[in-house]
Amino acid sequence: MDYKKDIGKWTKYGISKAGVYYYATQYAKLHRNDGIVSVSLHPGNLKTELQRHVSSLQMVVINMMVYPPINGAYTELFAGLSPEVTLEKSGAWIQPWGRFSSQRPDLVEGSKSKDEGGTGIAEKFWEWSEEQVKPFM
């Protein structure tokens, strides 16, 4: 969680994606009794401005693996509007283009508290994040 460490940009990107999953699962735990559904999603590999700084060679490879941005909207619309997204599915992960899927086992373990048999990483990440924003509240 120390973003000041000198690690590669792709590692930082991966950590940010794991963090999104942890935020969703932790929020689901904290607000399930309030009737709030929280899910995380992967909109898909999309052709967007995120690729604007890659080399021409990298772009050739990337172009073989990306989809039009509208496909990402399908995933988001499913997450926000589908009757399949219920309180019972709160904390779930949605993959492209609007399908429930299982998350990597290490992330699932991290999303569970130690009392639930997990590592408690999501809970620690949530608490760390709360500390980071406190000065701005």
Residue pairs with C-beta under 8 A, 6 or more apart in sequence:
1 124
1 125
1 128
3 12
17 42
18 107
18 110
19 125
20 40
21 40
21 93
21 103
21 107
21 111
22 107
22 110
22 111
22 121
22 122
22 125
22 126
23 40
23 122
23 125
23 126
23 129
24 38
24 39
24 40
24 91
24 93
25 38
25 40
25 91
25 111
25 122
26 111
26 122
26 123
26 125
26 126
27 36
27 38
28 36
28 37
28 38
28 39
28 90
28 91
29 91
31 38
32 87
32 90
35 87
36 90
37 85
37 86
37 87
37 89
37 90
38 90
38 91
39 79
39 85
39 89
39 90
39 91
39 92
39 93
39 94
40 92
40 93
40 94
41 75
41 76
41 79
41 93
41 94
41 95
42 75
42 93
42 94
42 95
42 96
43 71
43 72
43 73
43 75
43 76
43 96
44 67
44 71
44 72
44 75
44 96
44 97
45 65
45 66
45 67
45 96
46 66
46 67
46 68
46 69
46 71
46 72
47 62
47 63
47 66
47 67
47 68
47 69
48 69
51 58
51 59
51 62
51 66
54 62
67 96
71 96
71 97
72 96
74 96
74 97
74 98
75 94
75 95
75 96
75 97
75 98
77 98
78 84
78 85
78 94
78 97
78 98
78 99
79 85
79 94
79 98
82 98
84 100
85 92
85 94
89 100
91 111
92 100
93 100
93 101
93 102
93 103
94 100
94 101
95 101
102 108
103 111
108 118
109 118
109 119
110 118
110 119
110 120
110 121
110 122
111 118
111 121
111 122
112 118
112 119
112 120
112 122
113 120
113 123
114 120
